[in-house]
């Protein structure tokens, strides 16, 4: 016999038995009353009523017992005990029903025997049907009936011979038919119950699924009502409904909004194309998203991060649109404030850079000039300290500017042909004397597989290696510093360049390494007092490496030195080992001016100290220098005299260098096309390009390096000479 429930859980079958017993209890009572009424015609009424009373009492006991069995799991009654109690109770109840058959068989003659047979078979079907959910009770509920009937038949036919063969055959045939019918009925009822149970489980699952869906939908609605403004509208924009958040933001009631068009909130900010785009998205069954400006009832403006979703019917027609908005007014204002703050920060850094570089130009310039004079040892020591301090200050200033550019996302990385071998050799030549002066051994190794030429940013690559070498020499008191470069060939003519800088210096603890590449952090705060520095160099170097698609890693142990490895994946253009004298040719400035006549230079510079520095720098150059204190005075000179070139400061009173250059280029004067060299302390990202866009031909940053300045003048003079422009010394009358 099959049965429902979990066979691995005996309590489940017990619970099914309790349910089946409960379902059949009422029908058993009704059947007992009906049987009493019918049997009263065959046997004494007193006997049948006594039997009925006994059955009713037994059903009461049966109810109490099965209530206990129902709670077997909770009452911690062992499953086998609960099963035994159920078996005993059902067996006793079945025997009570079967006992009346014995009386009918003995007292009712042939009619009683037939009635007893029908009664037994009917009870068999009745018991089987209502206990069909519990397989273990099946035989306890039917066996007493079958045994009783078979016993009566056998005794009457074989024992006292009170039954003829015809009667025996008729009763056995009837019993067989009823037994077959009862088994079929049992199986059918069992199948129906199983189908009902399966259907019930499906209904329960669907109900649970619907409840979960409703709960999710309710939660979604609550979330939308709390954090978003939701409206439903017709395809032409007529509002059908609006949630509480939308009403609160727009200051309209729901009644005021329904039936109105979305246009009542339009500010006129968006062009018609925006709303046409929404319509096109809807027709394509796409969700439109964007930022929309609206106005509330009182005229106040707000911004919404908006999505518009079309709803189509079965024919593909748009029936309505769901619009969800999230108020981002505060977010946009905060972003605008942040942008203003970032702009203010950039302007402040630009101003501070200019204001610091301008006096530093005079300090370093005068120190350079003074160092070139006849000095005794003490004076030369003072000048050396002055120059070194100024250069350290410029290093800090450059680091701060680089960091601000990186954080603002304005650091530009170029890709040009770079002789990486040459860079390594030149940096080694630069730092080897410094390392030797500290008593350190300096080693440089270039692997044969390193490409000759790569694509990269030569300035940033040199800056990173320079910084790592500077730290290695600075933090190493004895032992050695080693600079090495290796390469690994990759697919598509690419190479993985690995530049390692090893030292035997102070080393870095594991704890300190976690913060080493953070801005303004140092492995040991005492290094600031002993070695100096701001802790920006490594942070900038790592960020620059990452901007170029590479990285910097560290292997170190406190007291045992460090190894910084700069890795970079690059395009390699040539491989193989170069001779020491085989360098990538780079353009150089001419060492002499092409003109035999002194070069006439107009210098627009408002700072008196910088004027003196400029005069001193150009003393070694065959030139005639005319000074102008601002752009207005410079234009006056340029309108009345001929010059070979202009050295133009950018920030000047009355008229700045950018404006002056633009007016010069726009004029029809004799100097409209002469070279103009920017000579400025503006070194923020884009400042060079601003100068070139204004019409300047070159750019020299402050503090001025006399070699860079003279080289720029020589290049400008050479370019002017190749253009065939004649130097006319006559004075042009002002119109």
C-alpha positions in Angstrom: 0.0 0.0 0.0 1.3 3.5 -0.8 0.8 6.3 1.5 1.4 10.1 1.8 3.8 11.6 4.2 7.5 11.3 4.9 8.5 7.6 5.5 11.7 8.8 7.2 9.7 10.6 9.8 7.5 8.2 11.9 5.7 11.1 13.6 4.4 12.3 10.2 2.6 8.9 9.6 1.2 9.1 13.2 -0.2 12.6 12.5 -1.8 11.3 9.3 -3.4 8.4 11.3 -4.8 10.9 13.8 -6.3 13.0 11.0 -7.8 9.9 9.4 -9.3 8.7 12.6 -10.7 12.2 13.3 -12.3 12.4 9.9 -14.1 9.0 10.3 -15.2 9.3 14.0 -18.4 11.1 13.2 -19.4 8.7 10.5 -18.7 5.7 12.8 -21.1 7.1 15.4 -23.8 7.6 12.7 -23.2 4.1 11.4 -23.5 2.6 14.9 -26.9 4.3 15.4 -28.1 3.1 12.0 -27.0 -0.4 12.7 -28.7 -0.4 16.1 -32.0 0.6 14.4 -31.7 -2.1 11.8 -30.6 -4.9 14.1 -33.4 -4.2 16.6 -35.6 -6.2 14.2 -33.5 -9.3 14.6 -32.2 -9.2 18.1 -33.5 -7.8 21.4 -33.5 -4.0 21.6 -31.9 -4.1 25.0 -28.9 -5.8 23.6 -28.5 -3.5 20.6 -28.8 -0.4 22.8 -26.2 -1.7 25.2 -23.9 -2.4 22.2 -24.5 1.2 21.0 -23.7 2.7 24.4 -20.5 0.7 24.5 -19.5 1.9 21.0 -20.2 5.6 21.9 -18.2 5.3 25.1 -15.4 3.7 23.1 -15.5 6.6 20.5 -15.1 9.0 23.4 -12.1 7.1 24.7 -10.8 6.8 21.1 -11.0 10.6 20.7 -9.0 11.2 23.9 -6.4 8.6 23.1 -5.8 10.0 19.6 -5.6 13.6 20.9 -2.6 12.4 23.0 -1.1 10.6 20.0 -1.5 13.8 18.0 0.9 15.6 20.4 3.4 12.7 20.6 6.1 14.8 19.1 5.5 17.7 21.5 5.1 15.4 24.5 8.3 13.6 23.6 6.4 10.2 23.4 8.6 7.8 21.4 7.2 7.1 18.0 7.0 3.3 18.5 4.9 3.8 21.7 2.6 6.1 19.9 2.2 3.7 17.0 1.4 0.8 19.5 -1.2 2.9 21.3 -2.9 3.7 18.0 -2.9 0.1 17.0 -4.5 -1.1 20.3 -7.1 1.6 20.2 -8.1 0.9 16.6 -8.1 -2.9 17.2 -10.4 -2.6 20.2 -12.8 -0.3 18.3 -12.9 -2.7 15.4 -13.6 -5.7 17.6 -16.5 -3.9 19.2 -18.0 -3.4 15.8 -17.3 -7.0 14.8 -18.8 -8.4 18.0 -22.4 -7.5 16.8 -21.8 -9.7 13.8 -21.4 -12.7 16.1 -24.8 -12.1 17.7 -26.5 -11.5 14.4 -25.0 -14.7 13.0 -26.3 -16.8 15.9 -29.6 -15.2 16.5 -30.9 -14.1 13.1 -31.0 -17.4 11.2 -30.1 -17.2 7.5 -31.3 -13.6 7.3 -29.1 -12.7 10.3 -26.1 -14.4 8.6 -26.6 -12.4 5.4 -27.0 -9.2 7.3 -23.9 -9.9 9.4 -22.0 -10.5 6.2 -23.2 -7.2 4.8 -22.4 -5.4 8.0 -18.9 -6.9 8.2 -18.1 -5.9 4.6 -19.6 -2.4 5.1 -17.5 -1.9 8.2 -14.5 -3.1 6.3 -15.0 -0.4 3.6 -15.8 2.2 6.2 -12.7 1.5 8.2 -10.4 1.3 5.2 -11.5 4.6 3.7 -11.0 6.7 6.8 -7.7 5.1 7.8 -6.2 5.3 4.3 -3.8 8.0 5.3 -2.0 5.7 7.8 -0.7 2.4 6.3 0.3 0.9 9.6 -3.3 0.9 10.8 -4.8 -0.7 7.8 -4.7 -4.4 9.0 -5.6 -3.4 12.5 -8.8 -1.9 11.1 -9.9 -4.6 8.7 -8.4 -7.9 10.1 -11.0 -8.4 12.9 -13.8 -8.2 10.4 -12.2 -10.6 8.0 -11.2 -13.1 10.7 -14.6 -12.9 12.3 -16.4 -13.6 9.0 -14.1 -16.4 8.0 -14.4 -18.0 11.4 -18.2 -17.9 11.4 -18.4 -19.4 7.9 -16.0 -22.1 8.8 -17.7 -23.0 12.1 -21.2 -23.0 10.6 -20.3 -25.1 7.5 -17.6 -27.4 8.9 -18.3 -27.3 12.6 -21.9 -27.7 13.6 -23.0 -28.2 9.9 -25.8 -25.7 10.4 -25.1 -24.2 7.0 -25.7 -25.9 3.7 -23.2 -25.7 0.8 -25.5 -23.4 -1.2 -25.7 -20.9 1.7 -21.9 -21.3 2.3 -21.2 -20.6 -1.4 -23.6 -17.6 -1.5 -22.2 -16.0 1.6 -18.5 -16.6 0.5 -19.3 -15.2 -2.9 -20.9 -12.1 -1.4 -17.9 -11.7 0.9 -15.5 -12.0 -2.0 -17.4 -9.4 -4.0 -17.4 -7.0 -1.0 -13.8 -7.7 -0.3 -12.8 -6.9 -3.9 -15.0 -3.8 -3.9 -13.7 -2.6 -0.6 -10.1 -3.0 -1.8 -10.9 -1.1 -5.0 -12.7 1.6 -3.0 -9.7 1.8 -0.6 -7.3 2.3 -3.5 -9.6 4.8 -5.2 -10.1 6.8 -2.1 -6.4 6.7 -1.3 -5.7 8.0 -4.9 -8.3 10.8 -4.5 -6.9 11.8 -1.1 -3.4 11.9 -2.5 -4.5 14.0 -5.4 -6.4 16.3 -3.0 -3.3 16.5 -0.8 -1.1 17.3 -3.8 -3.6 19.9 -5.0 -3.7 21.3 -1.6 0.1 21.5 -1.5 0.1 23.3 -4.8 -2.5 25.7 -3.5 -0.5 26.3 -0.4 2.7 26.9 -2.4 0.9 29.2 -4.8 -0.6 31.1 -1.9 2.8 31.4 -0.2 4.2 32.5 -3.5 1.5 35.1 -3.9 1.9 36.2 -0.3 5.7 36.6 -0.9 5.0 38.5 -4.1 2.5 40.7 -2.4 5.0 41.3 0.4 7.7 42.2 -2.0 5.4 44.4 -4.0 4.3 46.1 -0.8 7.8 46.5 0.3 8.8 47.9 -3.1 5.9 50.4 -2.9 6.9 51.4 0.6 10.5 51.9 -0.5 9.4 53.9 -3.6 7.1 56.0 -1.5 9.9 56.7 0.9 12.8 57.3 -1.4 11.3 58.1 -4.8 8.5 60.0 -6.5 6.3 57.8 -8.6 3.6 58.8 -11.1 1.4 57.0 -13.6 0.3 58.9 -16.7 -1.3 58.4 -20.1 0.9 58.4 -23.2 0.2 62.1 -23.7 1.4 62.9 -20.2 -1.9 63.2 -18.3 -1.4 62.1 -14.7 -3.4 59.1 -13.5 -1.9 58.7 -10.0 0.9 60.1 -7.9 2.4 58.8 -4.7 2.8 60.7 -1.5 6.5 61.5 -2.0 5.7 63.2 -5.3 2.8 65.2 -3.8 5.0 66.3 -0.9 7.8 67.4 -3.3 5.6 69.2 -5.8 3.3 70.7 -3.0 0.2 69.6 -5.0 -2.4 67.3 -3.6 -3.2 64.1 -5.4 -6.6 65.5 -6.4 -4.9 68.6 -7.9 -2.5 66.4 -9.9 -4.8 63.8 -11.4 -6.1 64.9 -14.8 -3.3 67.5 -15.1 -0.5 67.2 -17.7 3.1 66.8 -16.7 3.8 70.2 -18.3 2.5 72.0 -15.3 5.9 71.2 -13.7 8.0 72.1 -16.8 10.5 74.9 -16.2 11.3 75.4 -19.9 14.9 74.4 -19.1 14.9 71.4 -21.4 14.7 71.7 -25.2 11.9 70.0 -27.1 14.4 67.4 -28.3 14.5 65.9 -24.7 10.8 65.1 -24.6 10.9 63.9 -28.2 13.7 61.5 -27.2 11.5 60.2 -24.3 8.7 59.5 -26.8 11.0 57.7 -29.2 12.2 55.5 -26.3 8.7 54.7 -25.3 7.7 53.7 -28.9 10.7 51.3 -28.9 9.6 49.8 -25.6 12.8 51.2 -23.9 13.2 52.8 -20.5 14.4 56.5 -20.8 16.7 57.7 -18.0 18.1 61.2 -17.4 18.1 64.2 -15.2 15.0 66.5 -15.4 14.5 69.9 -13.9 11.0 70.6 -12.6 9.2 73.2 -10.5 7.0 72.9 -7.5 3.7 74.6 -6.9 5.4 77.5 -5.2 7.8 77.9 -8.1 10.8 76.4 -6.4 13.2 74.4 -8.7 14.2 70.8 -8.1 16.1 68.2 -10.1 15.1 64.5 -10.4 17.1 61.5 -11.6 14.2 60.2 -13.7 13.3 57.0 -15.5 10.2 56.7 -17.7 8.9 53.1 -18.4 6.2 52.5 -21.0 3.4 49.9 -20.4 2.1 48.2 -23.5 -1.0 46.1 -24.1 -1.3 42.9 -26.0 -1.5 44.9 -29.3 1.7 46.7 -28.6 0.0 50.0 -27.9 1.3 52.2 -25.0 -1.5 52.3 -22.4 0.4 54.3 -19.7 3.8 55.3 -18.5 5.4 54.8 -15.1 7.7 57.6 -14.1 10.1 57.3 -11.1 12.1 60.3 -9.9 14.7 60.6 -7.2 15.3 64.0 -5.8 19.0 64.9 -6.5 18.8 68.6 -6.0 21.0 68.5 -2.9 23.4 66.1 -4.6 23.8 68.4 -7.6 24.3 71.4 -5.3 26.9 69.5 -3.3 28.6 68.4 -6.5 28.6 72.0 -7.7 30.0 73.2 -4.4 32.7 70.5 -4.5 33.6 71.6 -8.1 33.8 75.2 -6.9 35.9 74.1 -4.0 38.1 72.1 -6.3 38.4 75.1 -8.6 39.2 77.3 -5.7 41.8 74.8 -4.6 43.3 74.7 -8.1 43.3 78.5 -8.3 44.9 78.7 -4.8 47.6 76.3 -5.8 48.2 78.2 -9.0 48.5 81.4 -7.1 50.7 80.0 -4.4 52.9 78.4 -7.1 53.3 81.7 -8.9 53.9 83.7 -5.7 56.5 81.2 -4.4 58.2 80.7 -7.7 58.6 84.4 -8.5 60.7 85.2 -5.4 62.5 81.8 -5.7 63.5 82.8 -9.2 65.4 85.8 -7.7 66.8 83.7 -4.8 68.1 80.9 -6.9 69.1 83.2 -9.7 71.2 85.5 -7.5 72.7 82.4 -5.7 73.7 81.0 -9.1 75.3 84.3 -10.1 77.0 84.7 -6.8 78.4 81.2 -7.0 80.1 82.1 -10.3 82.1 84.9 -8.7 85.4 84.6 -6.8 84.5 83.4 -3.3 86.5 82.0 -0.4 85.6 78.6 1.0 83.3 79.9 3.7 81.3 82.0 1.3 81.1 79.1 -1.2 79.8 76.9 1.7 77.1 79.5 2.4 76.1 79.9 -1.2 76.0 76.1 -1.6 73.7 75.8 1.5 71.5 78.6 0.1 71.2 76.9 -3.3 70.5 73.5 -1.8 67.8 74.9 0.5 66.1 76.6 -2.4 66.2 73.5 -4.5 64.7 71.5 -1.7 61.9 74.0 -1.4 61.3 73.8 -5.2 61.2 70.0 -4.9 58.4 70.2 -2.2 56.5 72.7 -4.3 56.7 70.5 -7.4 55.6 67.4 -5.4 52.5 69.3 -4.1 51.6 70.4 -7.6 52.1 66.9 -9.0 49.9 65.5 -6.3 47.1 68.0 -6.9 47.2 67.3 -10.6 46.9 63.6 -10.0 44.0 64.0 -7.5 42.2 66.3 -9.9 42.6 63.8 -12.8 44.5 66.4 -14.8 47.9 64.6 -15.0 48.6 64.0 -18.7 50.7 61.0 -19.7 52.3 61.2 -23.1 53.7 58.3 -25.2 56.8 59.0 -27.3 59.9 57.1 -28.3 62.1 56.7 -25.2 65.7 55.3 -25.0 65.2 53.5 -21.7 68.9 52.4 -21.6 70.1 56.0 -22.0 67.8 57.1 -19.2 69.2 54.4 -16.9 72.8 55.2 -17.7 72.4 58.9 -17.3 70.6 58.6 -13.9 73.4 56.2 -12.8 76.0 58.8 -13.8 74.1 61.4 -11.9 73.8 59.5 -8.6 77.0 57.5 -8.5 79.1 60.5 -7.4 76.6 61.3 -4.6 76.6 57.7 -3.4 80.4 57.6 -3.6 80.7 60.7 -1.5 78.8 58.9 1.3 81.2 55.9 1.0 78.6 53.7 -0.8 79.2 51.4 -3.7 76.9 52.2 -6.7 76.1 49.5 -9.2 74.2 49.6 -12.4 73.1 46.6 -14.5 71.2 46.7 -17.8 70.1 43.3 -19.0 70.8 42.4 -22.6 67.1 41.7 -23.3 66.0 45.3 -22.4 64.7 47.0 -25.6 66.6 49.9 -27.0 63.6 52.1 -27.6 60.1 51.9 -26.0 57.0 54.0 -26.1 56.4 55.9 -22.8 56.5 59.2 -20.9 60.2 60.0 -20.6 59.6 62.7 -18.0 57.5 60.6 -15.7 59.7 57.5 -16.0 62.8 59.6 -15.2 61.0 61.2 -12.3 60.0 57.9 -10.7 63.5 56.3 -11.0 65.1 59.6 -9.8 62.9 59.6 -6.7 63.6 55.9 -5.9 67.3 56.5 -6.3 67.2 59.6 -4.2 65.5 57.7 -1.4 67.9 54.8 -1.7 71.0 57.0 -1.4 69.4 59.2 1.3 68.5 56.3 3.6 71.6 54.2 3.2 74.6 55.0 5.4 76.9 52.1 4.4 76.9 49.3 1.9 75.7 49.8 -1.6 72.9 51.0 -3.9 72.1 49.0 -7.0 70.1 50.1 -10.0 69.1 47.2 -12.3 66.7 46.9 -15.3 65.4 43.7 -16.9 62.8 42.9 -19.5 60.4 40.1 -20.4 59.1 39.8 -23.9 55.3 39.7 -24.2 53.0 39.2 -27.2 52.3 41.9 -29.8 55.8 43.5 -29.5 55.2 44.4 -25.9 57.7 44.0 -23.1 57.4 44.0 -19.3 60.1 46.4 -18.0 61.3 45.8 -14.4 63.5 48.5 -12.8 64.8 47.5 -9.4 66.5 49.8 -6.9 68.1 47.9 -4.1 69.9 49.3 -1.0 71.4 48.2 2.3 69.9 51.1 4.2 67.6 51.4 7.2 64.9 49.2 5.7 61.1 49.4 6.4 59.1 47.3 8.9 56.0 45.3 7.7 53.7 47.6 9.7 55.1 50.8 8.1 54.9 49.3 4.6 51.1 49.4 4.6 51.1 53.2 4.8 54.3 54.0 2.9 52.7 54.9 -0.4 50.1 57.2 1.2 50.6 60.9 0.8 52.5 62.7 3.6 53.3 59.3 5.2 56.8 58.1 6.1 58.0 54.8 7.5 59.4 56.5 10.6 58.5 60.0 11.6 62.1 60.5 12.8 63.3 60.4 9.2 61.8 63.9 8.8 64.2 65.2 11.4 67.2 63.2 10.2 66.8 63.1 6.4 64.0 65.7 5.6 61.2 65.2 3.1 57.4 65.4 3.1 56.5 61.8 2.3 55.0 62.8 -1.0 57.7 61.3 -3.4 56.7 57.6 -3.1 52.9 58.4 -3.2 53.4 60.4 -6.4 55.7 57.9 -7.9 53.2 55.0 -7.3 50.3 57.0 -8.7 52.4 58.0 -11.8 53.3 54.4 -12.3 49.7 53.3 -12.1 48.7 56.1 -14.5 51.1 54.6 -17.0 49.7 51.1 -16.5 52.4 49.9 -14.2 53.1 49.7 -10.5 55.7 50.0 -7.7 56.2 47.2 -5.2 58.4 46.9 -2.2 60.4 44.1 -0.5 62.0 45.2 2.7 62.9 44.3 6.2 63.7 46.7 9.0 67.5 47.2 9.4 68.3 45.0 6.3 67.7 47.3 3.4 64.9 47.7 0.8 64.2 46.8 -2.9 61.7 48.9 -4.8 60.6 47.5 -8.1 59.0 49.7 -10.8 57.2 47.5 -13.4 55.8 48.9 -16.7 54.3 47.2 -19.7 55.3 49.0 -22.8 55.5 48.8 -26.6 59.1 47.9 -27.6 60.4 49.2 -30.8 64.0 47.8 -30.8 65.9 45.2 -28.8 69.5 44.3 -28.1 72.5 45.7 -26.4 73.7 49.2 -27.4 77.2 50.4 -27.2 78.0 52.9 -24.5 78.3 55.7 -27.1 75.2 54.6 -29.0 72.6 57.1 -27.8 69.2 58.1 -29.2 69.7 61.3 -31.0 67.8 64.2 -29.5 67.5 67.7 -30.9 69.8 70.2 -29.3 69.7 73.9 -29.3 72.3 75.8 -31.4 75.2 77.0 -29.3 75.5 80.3 -31.2 73.0 82.8 -32.6 72.7 82.9 -36.3 72.7 86.6 -36.6 76.0 88.6 -36.5 74.3 91.6 -35.0 73.3 91.7 -31.3 69.9 90.2 -30.7 67.4 92.9 -29.6 65.2 91.4 -26.8 62.2 93.0 -25.1 61.6 91.6 -21.6 58.2 92.3 -20.1 58.8 91.6 -16.3 57.3 93.5 -13.4 59.4 92.2 -10.6 62.5 94.3 -10.0 64.6 91.5 -8.5 63.7 89.2 -11.5 64.7 92.0 -13.9 68.2 92.1 -12.2 68.4 88.3 -12.4 67.5 88.3 -16.1 70.1 91.0 -16.9 72.8 89.0 -15.1 71.8 85.8 -16.9 72.0 87.5 -20.3 75.3 89.2 -19.8 77.1 86.3 -21.4 74.8 86.6 -24.5 75.4 89.1 -27.3 72.1 90.9 -27.0 70.5 94.2 -26.4 68.0 93.9 -23.5 65.1 96.4 -23.2 62.9 96.1 -20.0 59.2 96.8 -19.8 57.4 96.7 -16.5 54.0 95.5 -17.8 52.1 94.6 -20.9 51.0 98.2 -21.7 54.6 99.4 -21.7 55.6 96.4 -23.7 53.1 97.1 -26.5 54.3 100.7 -26.6 57.8 99.5 -27.3 56.6 96.9 -29.8 54.6 99.6 -31.8 57.6 101.9 -32.2 60.7 99.7 -32.3 61.9 96.5 -34.0 62.8 93.5 -31.8 64.1 90.0 -32.5 62.0 88.4 -29.8 60.0 89.0 -26.6 60.5 87.4 -23.1 57.0 87.7 -21.7 56.0 87.3 -18.1 52.4 86.1 -17.8 51.1 87.8 -14.6 51.7 91.5 -14.7 49.8 94.6 -13.6 47.6 96.6 -16.0 47.9 94.0 -18.8 49.0 90.4 -18.4 51.2 88.5 -20.8 48.4 86.4 -22.4 46.4 89.5 -23.3 49.6 91.4 -24.5 50.6 88.5 -26.8 47.1 88.2 -28.3 47.0 91.9 -29.0 50.5 91.7 -30.5 49.5 88.9 -32.9 46.3 90.7 -33.9 48.2 93.9 -34.7 49.7 94.9 -38.1 52.8 96.2 -36.4 56.4 95.4 -37.4 56.8 92.9 -34.5 53.5 91.0 -35.0 55.2 87.7 -36.0 58.4 87.8 -33.8 59.0 84.9 -31.4 57.4 85.4 -27.9 58.9 83.2 -25.1 56.7 82.8 -22.0 58.8 83.4 -18.9 56.4 82.5 -16.1 55.9 81.0 -12.6 52.6 79.5 -13.9 53.3 75.8 -14.1 50.0 74.2 -13.4 48.5 71.7 -15.8 47.5 73.5 -19.0 49.4 76.7 -18.3 52.0 75.9 -21.1 49.2 75.2 -23.6 47.4 78.5 -22.6 50.6 80.3 -23.5 51.0 78.5 -26.8 47.3 79.0 -27.7 47.7 82.7 -27.1 50.4 82.9 -29.8 53.6 82.4 -27.8 56.3 80.3 -29.4 58.0 78.8 -26.3 57.7 78.4 -22.6 60.4 78.7 -19.9 59.2 78.1 -16.3 60.4 80.0 -13.2 62.7 79.7 -11.3 64.7 80.3 -14.4 67.5 77.9 -15.3 70.0 80.1 -17.3 70.8 77.1 -19.6 67.2 76.5 -20.4 66.6 80.2 -21.0 69.6 80.8 -23.2 68.7 77.6 -25.2 65.2 78.9 -25.8 66.5 82.3 -26.9 69.0 80.5 -29.3 66.3 78.3 -30.8 64.0 81.3 -31.3 66.8 83.3 -32.9 67.6 80.4 -35.2 64.0 80.0 -36.2 63.6 83.7 -37.0 66.8 83.6 -39.1 65.6 80.7 -41.2 62.4 82.6 -42.0 64.6 85.3 -43.7 63.3 88.1 -41.6 65.6 91.2 -41.8 66.6 93.1 -38.8 65.6 96.7 -39.5 66.8 99.2 -36.9 64.8 102.1 -38.0 62.2 103.5 -35.8 58.7 103.0 -37.0 56.6 106.1 -36.4 53.5 105.6 -34.4 50.3 106.2 -36.4 
